[in-house]
Structures are given as C-alpha cells and as structure tokens.
Amino acid sequence: MDTEKIITDLEKIIVTNASYNFETGEIDCEVSTLKEHLANTCEQSELVNCSQLKEKLLDFGDCCDYDRDMELKDDHIYCFSVYGVYNLGKTFTSAKREMLDYGYVSQLSNTQYCGGDDYWETVEGENNFTKFDENDLIFS
C-alpha cells in the first residue's frame, strides 16, 4: 500500500477525546476523525509523507523541535507538528500503534493531565463515556 493511501486511511479513523475535571466531576467527550483531532490540538499536527515532511522542514524547520540527525525514509509516514516530528513507520499498523496504542505522538497518548484539574485520554472509536474512576483513572 502506498504512503498516501495509508495516510488517508489513518486520517479517517474515528477517535474520542474524553476529559474529566476533578474539581467539577464533569466528563466531556469529543468525537472526531484523527485528521481533525490532530489539526485541532495545541500542536496542530498532520500526517505527511517524506517529501511533504521535507517541504515542511524547509518552511518551518527553525521553529520545530526535531532530531536533525533523524534519517528520513521515503516509504515512512510522519506526524509533523509545530513542536516536533515523529516517525510512525511505514505501515498502517505501525503508524496506528505508535499514535493510539503507545501514545508517542503527543495529544494522543493516554493518562494525560491538563493543568492541575483535568485528566484526558484519546481512544479509538466513537465513545460516550459517562463515568470516570478517579482512583484507577478509567473512563467507562
């Protein structure tokens, strides 16, 4: 499968960003595509192929924190943001695993605290969580 097709398929994944406010006890769930979610985070991320990444680095490389010694591979998928560049591998499975399972791409990892009162998690699929276990940090 070519890189562009993989990126298109990844961007269509439905994710739910759930947040819990410890102070108020409120749960908020926002469902979106992965593409929308990445674009709307504070990092303003996007999935790109190697040639697109090279163009982005020419335009924004000075303000982007990334490993300048990283080997860029033509058949790999990258997540580019204003804060960094993440190599997600060359397959749909590896990219999805890096983003959603391992949470290497910021804004997609589990067990995140926002400020002092909020906890959030991004999970695959459309979910409407109504409960949160404050001890185990689990939405249900």
C-alpha positions as CSV (number, residue, x, y, z in Angstrom):
1,M,0.0,0.0,0.0
2,D,1.4,3.4,-0.9
3,T,2.1,6.0,1.8
4,E,-0.6,8.4,0.6
5,K,-3.3,5.7,0.8
6,I,-2.1,4.8,4.3
7,I,-2.2,8.4,5.4
8,T,-5.8,8.8,4.0
9,D,-6.9,5.7,5.8
10,L,-5.3,6.8,9.1
11,E,-6.9,10.2,8.9
12,K,-10.4,8.6,8.7
13,I,-10.0,6.7,12.0
14,I,-12.7,7.9,14.5
15,V,-11.3,8.9,17.9
16,T,-12.9,10.1,21.1
17,N,-11.1,12.6,23.3
18,A,-12.5,12.3,26.8
19,S,-11.7,14.7,29.6
20,Y,-12.5,14.7,33.2
21,N,-12.4,17.7,35.5
22,F,-11.5,16.6,39.1
23,E,-12.9,19.9,40.5
24,T,-16.3,19.7,38.9
25,G,-16.7,16.0,38.2
26,E,-17.7,16.8,34.6
27,I,-16.9,14.5,31.7
28,D,-16.6,15.9,28.2
29,C,-16.4,13.6,25.1
30,E,-15.5,15.0,21.7
31,V,-15.7,12.6,18.7
32,S,-13.7,13.4,15.5
33,T,-11.6,11.9,12.8
34,L,-8.0,11.5,13.6
35,K,-7.2,14.2,11.0
36,E,-9.5,16.7,12.7
37,H,-8.2,15.8,16.1
38,L,-4.5,16.2,15.2
39,A,-5.2,19.6,13.5
40,N,-7.2,20.9,16.5
41,T,-4.7,20.1,19.2
42,C,-2.3,22.7,20.5
43,E,0.4,21.1,18.4
44,Q,-1.6,21.5,15.1
45,S,-0.3,18.2,13.8
46,E,-0.7,16.5,10.5
47,L,0.3,13.2,8.9
48,V,2.7,13.6,6.0
49,N,4.8,11.5,3.7
50,C,8.6,12.0,3.4
51,S,8.5,14.6,0.6
52,Q,5.8,16.6,2.3
53,L,7.9,16.5,5.5
54,K,10.9,17.8,3.7
55,E,8.9,20.7,2.4
56,K,7.5,21.4,5.9
57,L,11.0,21.4,7.4
58,L,12.2,23.9,4.8
59,D,9.3,26.2,5.7
60,F,9.1,25.6,9.5
61,G,12.2,23.7,10.5
62,D,13.7,26.6,12.5
63,C,10.7,26.7,14.9
64,C,10.2,22.9,15.0
65,D,11.9,20.8,17.7
66,Y,13.0,17.6,16.0
67,D,16.1,15.4,15.7
68,R,18.0,16.9,12.9
69,D,20.0,13.6,12.6
70,M,16.9,11.6,12.0
71,E,17.1,9.6,8.8
72,L,14.1,10.5,6.6
73,K,12.8,7.4,4.7
74,D,10.8,7.8,1.5
75,D,8.4,5.0,2.5
76,H,7.6,6.1,6.0
77,I,4.7,8.1,7.5
78,Y,5.5,11.1,9.7
79,C,3.5,13.2,12.1
80,F,4.6,16.8,11.7
81,S,3.7,19.5,14.3
82,V,5.0,22.8,15.4
83,Y,6.6,21.0,18.3
84,G,8.2,18.0,16.7
85,V,8.4,15.3,14.0
86,Y,7.5,11.7,14.8
87,N,8.5,8.8,12.5
88,L,5.4,6.5,12.6
89,G,6.9,3.7,10.4
90,K,5.8,2.5,7.0
91,T,2.6,0.6,7.6
92,F,-0.9,1.4,8.6
93,T,-0.5,-0.9,11.6
94,S,2.8,0.6,12.8
95,A,1.5,4.2,12.5
96,K,-1.7,3.4,14.3
97,R,0.2,1.6,17.0
98,E,2.6,4.5,17.5
99,M,-0.2,7.1,17.8
100,L,-3.0,5.3,19.5
101,D,-1.6,2.4,21.4
102,Y,1.8,3.7,22.5
103,G,0.8,7.3,22.5
104,Y,4.2,8.5,21.2
105,V,2.5,11.3,19.4
106,S,1.6,14.0,22.0
107,Q,-2.1,14.7,22.3
108,L,-2.9,11.1,21.5
109,S,-1.4,9.3,24.5
110,N,-3.4,8.1,27.4
111,T,-3.1,9.2,31.0
112,Q,-2.5,12.9,30.4
113,Y,-3.1,15.7,32.9
114,C,-4.1,19.1,31.6
115,G,-3.1,21.7,34.1
116,G,-3.9,20.6,37.6
117,D,-7.6,19.7,37.5
118,D,-8.2,17.8,34.2
119,Y,-7.3,14.4,33.0
120,W,-7.8,13.3,29.4
121,E,-7.4,10.4,27.2
122,T,-7.9,9.8,23.4
123,V,-9.1,6.4,22.3
124,E,-10.1,4.9,19.0
125,G,-13.8,4.7,18.2
126,E,-16.9,6.7,19.0
127,N,-17.5,6.7,22.7
128,N,-19.8,8.5,25.1
129,F,-18.3,8.0,28.5
130,T,-20.5,8.8,31.4
131,K,-18.3,7.6,34.3
132,F,-14.8,8.1,35.5
133,D,-13.0,6.2,38.2
134,E,-10.7,8.8,39.9
135,N,-8.6,6.1,41.6
136,D,-7.8,4.0,38.6
137,L,-8.2,6.8,36.0
138,I,-10.5,4.9,33.8
139,F,-13.4,6.2,31.7
140,S,-16.4,4.0,31.2
